[in-house]
């Protein structure tokens, strides 16, 4: 039986450290698009739906799991009717998750707190995210720098490969 491809998402709202976490994971090189974790090559998509919803939607629509069986991407959990920041439906979170879940098992690495702030992802946002994900880990990231978040992300990925 074939194993379903896997998508690992770094989840957090705008300016919460999603991209910085991926940069730290790739040895501080923001240009890296392919990165080996364990014995698997991951394709990295850094631009989130809070940066460029169209870019992430196009990627999710076009990504071929046979060519890219392991992907690592960022996602802003802006759910309409739940999230404070969801007043802009153009972020298209539900659409992205629905399309991605047809192709991949989704694993979410959730930055529950904004770096050096008291802002948090709500329980309702996490519960909504859980409806599309195979597994979620919540990381209290308020005082955890990018290098520490990257280390925990790598551990999460290795545990779920």
RODO-2510 file (C-alpha; in nm, 4 decimals, decimal comma):
residues 161
     n   res          X          Y          Z
     1     x     0,0000     0,0000     0,0000
     2     x     0,1366     0,3389    -0,0943
     3     x     0,1819     0,6023     0,1754
     4     x    -0,0002     0,9292     0,1146
     5     x     0,2322     1,2259     0,0574
     6     x     0,2813     1,4623     0,3503
     7     x     0,2449     1,8374     0,3832
     8     x     0,3855     2,0048     0,6918
     9     x     0,2472     2,3524     0,7593
    10     x     0,3958     2,6173     0,9855
    11     x     0,0825     2,7956     1,1048
    12     x     0,0566     3,1432     1,2537
    13     x    -0,0918     3,4817     1,1861
    14     x     0,0846     3,7640     1,0008
    15     x     0,4315     3,8489     1,1343
    16     x     0,4374     3,5665     1,3889
    17     x     0,7640     3,4091     1,2711
    18     x     0,6522     3,1463     1,0188
    19     x     0,9048     3,2452     0,7528
    20     x     1,1807     3,3085     1,0064
    21     x     1,1257     2,9559     1,1387
    22     x     1,1770     2,8122     0,7897
    23     x     1,4818     3,0316     0,7297
    24     x     1,6351     2,9058     1,0555
    25     x     1,5517     2,5473     0,9552
    26     x     1,7402     2,5922     0,6253
    27     x     2,0560     2,7201     0,7958
    28     x     1,9588     3,0862     0,7558
    29     x     1,9369     3,0653     0,3765
    30     x     1,6046     3,2090     0,2584
    31     x     1,6726     3,1028    -0,1028
    32     x     1,6603     2,7288    -0,0303
    33     x     1,3617     2,5661    -0,2035
    34     x     1,4541     2,2014    -0,1458
    35     x     1,5842     2,0717     0,1838
    36     x     1,6621     1,7243     0,3164
    37     x     1,5080     1,6196     0,6484
    38     x     1,5800     1,2633     0,7489
    39     x     1,6012     1,0795     0,4189
    40     x     1,3343     1,2882     0,2474
    41     x     1,3586     1,5880     0,0197
    42     x     1,1101     1,8612     0,1063
    43     x     0,9936     2,1317    -0,1285
    44     x     0,9612     2,4582     0,0657
    45     x     0,6940     2,7211    -0,0033
    46     x     0,7603     3,0183     0,2237
    47     x     0,4977     3,2660     0,1039
    48     x     0,1866     3,2295     0,3154
    49     x    -0,1718     3,3185     0,2341
    50     x    -0,1276     3,6321     0,4444
    51     x     0,1591     3,7367     0,2136
    52     x     0,0186     3,6325    -0,1239
    53     x    -0,3030     3,4266    -0,1202
    54     x    -0,3006     3,3839    -0,4979
    55     x     0,0550     3,2478    -0,4969
    56     x    -0,0210     2,9883    -0,2288
    57     x    -0,3517     2,8886    -0,3936
    58     x    -0,1802     2,8447    -0,7297
    59     x     0,0914     2,6348    -0,5681
    60     x    -0,1620     2,4143    -0,3880
    61     x    -0,3684     2,3713    -0,7058
    62     x    -0,0687     2,2786    -0,9187
    63     x     0,1554     2,0825    -0,6830
    64     x     0,1891     1,7219    -0,7934
    65     x     0,2370     1,4814    -0,5015
    66     x     0,4153     1,2372    -0,7323
    67     x     0,6802     1,5023    -0,8035
    68     x     0,6791     1,6635    -0,4570
    69     x     0,5709     1,4004    -0,2033
    70     x     0,6943     1,6100     0,0894
    71     x     0,6199     1,9787     0,1164
    72     x     0,6782     2,2360     0,3860
    73     x     0,4714     2,5527     0,3680
    74     x     0,3369     2,8389     0,5796
    75     x    -0,0288     2,9141     0,6480
    76     x    -0,2215     3,1906     0,8200
    77     x    -0,5283     3,0401     0,9950
    78     x    -0,7738     3,3124     0,8961
    79     x    -1,1068     3,1327     0,9083
    80     x    -1,4169     3,3263     0,8110
    81     x    -1,6499     3,3687     1,1071
    82     x    -1,3826     3,2633     1,3586
    83     x    -1,0622     3,4640     1,3205
    84     x    -1,0257     3,8318     1,3972
    85     x    -0,8112     3,8691     1,0866
    86     x    -1,0541     3,6829     0,8605
    87     x    -1,2337     3,9969     0,7524
    88     x    -1,0432     3,9494     0,4268
    89     x    -1,1791     3,6293     0,2664
    90     x    -0,9090     3,6654     0,0008
    91     x    -0,6731     3,4745     0,2338
    92     x    -0,8689     3,1630     0,1285
    93     x    -0,7597     2,9421     0,4203
    94     x    -1,0457     2,6912     0,3896
    95     x    -0,9943     2,6549     0,0153
    96     x    -0,6210     2,5983     0,0581
    97     x    -0,6704     2,3318     0,3255
    98     x    -0,9477     2,1546     0,1347
    99     x    -0,7419     2,1342    -0,1858
   100     x    -0,4232     2,0332    -0,0053
   101     x    -0,5975     1,7627     0,1997
   102     x    -0,7121     1,5869    -0,1193
   103     x    -0,3472     1,5334    -0,2142
   104     x    -0,1576     1,5174     0,1158
   105     x    -0,1872     1,4202     0,4786
   106     x    -0,1513     1,7543     0,6547
   107     x     0,0571     1,8042     0,9677
   108     x     0,0305     2,1442     1,1364
   109     x     0,3036     2,3009     1,3461
   110     x     0,1078     2,5823     1,5118
   111     x     0,2801     2,8895     1,6510
   112     x     0,0186     2,9543     1,9183
   113     x     0,1597     3,2862     2,0338
   114     x     0,3034     3,5831     1,8534
   115     x     0,6734     3,6422     1,9197
   116     x     0,7200     3,8786     2,2173
   117     x     0,3455     3,9511     2,2403
   118     x     0,0326     3,8344     2,4196
   119     x    -0,1590     3,7650     2,0961
   120     x    -0,2672     3,4019     2,0629
   121     x    -0,4319     3,1718     1,8123
   122     x    -0,7777     3,0901     1,9404
   123     x    -0,9041     2,7468     2,0375
   124     x    -1,1715     2,7854     1,7678
   125     x    -0,9011     2,8413     1,5024
   126     x    -0,7090     2,5344     1,6201
   127     x    -1,0274     2,3245     1,6242
   128     x    -1,1138     2,4338     1,2700
   129     x    -0,7594     2,3579     1,1548
   130     x    -0,7830     2,0134     1,3159
   131     x    -1,0712     1,9175     1,0857
   132     x    -0,8257     1,9074     0,7917
   133     x    -0,5098     1,7833     0,9604
   134     x    -0,3807     1,4388     1,0401
   135     x    -0,1846     1,5771     1,3357
   136     x    -0,1345     1,9113     1,5061
   137     x     0,1315     2,0200     1,7502
   138     x     0,0921     2,3500     1,9298
   139     x     0,4110     2,5389     2,0054
   140     x     0,4031     2,8247     2,2525
   141     x     0,6348     3,0504     2,0570
   142     x     0,6116     3,3738     2,2535
   143     x     0,9628     3,3504     2,3901
   144     x     1,1083     3,0914     2,1540
   145     x     1,3454     3,2356     1,8946
   146     x     1,3508     3,1182     1,5321
   147     x     1,6346     2,8719     1,5909
   148     x     1,4424     2,7078     1,8776
   149     x     1,1212     2,6939     1,6717
   150     x     1,3144     2,5409     1,3795
   151     x     1,4593     2,2739     1,6072
   152     x     1,1118     2,1809     1,7357
   153     x     0,9732     2,1843     1,3798
   154     x     1,2419     1,9435     1,2623
   155     x     1,1684     1,7126     1,5563
   156     x     0,7947     1,7223     1,4709
   157     x     0,8661     1,6381     1,1083
   158     x     1,1000     1,3499     1,1937
   159     x     0,8423     1,2059     1,4365
   160     x     0,5804     1,2013     1,1610
   161     x     0,7708     1,0763     0,8566
***
